[in-house]
Amino acid sequence: MRKTISMAIVATTMISLCYAESIKTYTFENKKFTIDCPKSCRVSELSDNMVSILLPTGKSKVKYRPSIAISSGVNSAPKSDLDAFVVMIIGKILQYPNGTLIESNRIQLGDQEAHQLLFTREQSGVTIAYLEGCIVTPERAYVLLYGADSEDFDNHVDMAIDIMNSFKAL
């Protein structure tokens, strides 16, 4: 009996260590922001204003790889103009082929006031679902956009939200 309990403790400890290893994160930082990502993600700085984070798919065989794109641009509007920025973004969403706005809410993204949009659109015959966070600071406007095949969206949304909540503008 004692040996069985010891083996169970060892097995539980090993499972816990493996799980902890799979969720270890690192901090990506550039001149504009920091963000924490699981080590299983692949981060690429595509340009001075665009970063891409590819999420792990496991054995999923979807056509559109789940990812987060972070873009930033110089803000020429005052900080209080998050509403005007969101109106502009919604206008763009509705111009997409079959673009459908599902939800629009004011939220906290990390420690910053933000606006969250949930929408879908058709892309190459596939319905893509998006969760977008918009942040306006005195210096810059940021868009954090999680996108995935609508059939796979829920499988990665929690990880995407955790990553997006770690965002800190510099």
C-alpha positions, 0 to 999 in steps of 0.5 A, a space after each residue: 500500500 505504501 509503495 502504491 501511494 509513493 508511486 502515485 505521488 511520483 506520477 502526480 509530481 511528474 505530470 505536474 512538472 511536465 504541465 508546468 514545463 509546457 506553460 513556461 513563458 518568456 517576455 518578448 520586448 521591442 521598443 514599443 511594448 512587452 508581451 509574455 508568450 508561452 515558449 511553445 509559441 513562435 514570435 516574429 518581428 515582421 517590421 518595426 510596427 508588426 509582430 506575429 505570434 504563432 500559437 501551437 496547433 498540436 495535431 489540429 489540421 485547420 486551414 488557417 493557423 491560429 495566431 496573434 498579430 500586434 500592430 502599432 502606429 503613431 497616434 495623432 489623436 488625443 488619448 481620450 479618442 479610443 472611441 473614434 479609433 474603434 469606430 474606424 476599426 469597425 468600419 474596416 471590419 464591415 468592409 471585409 467580405 462577409 465581415 460580421 461584428 459579433 460583439 463590441 465591449 470596453 475592457 481592461 487589457 492588462 493594465 490599460 483601458 482597451 476596446 474588444 471586438 469579436 468578429 468573423 470574415 470569409 478568407 479564401 473560403 474559410 470563416 475566420 473568427 477574430 478577437 481584437 483588442 484596441 489600445 490608444 496611448 498618447 503616443 501610439 495606437 495598438 491593435 492586438 488581433 487573435 485569429 483562427 479558423 472559426 472551427 478551431 477558435 475556442 481551442 486557442 482563445 484562452 491562451 490568446 487572451 492570456 497573451 493579450 492580457 500581458 501586453 504592456 505599452 512602453 
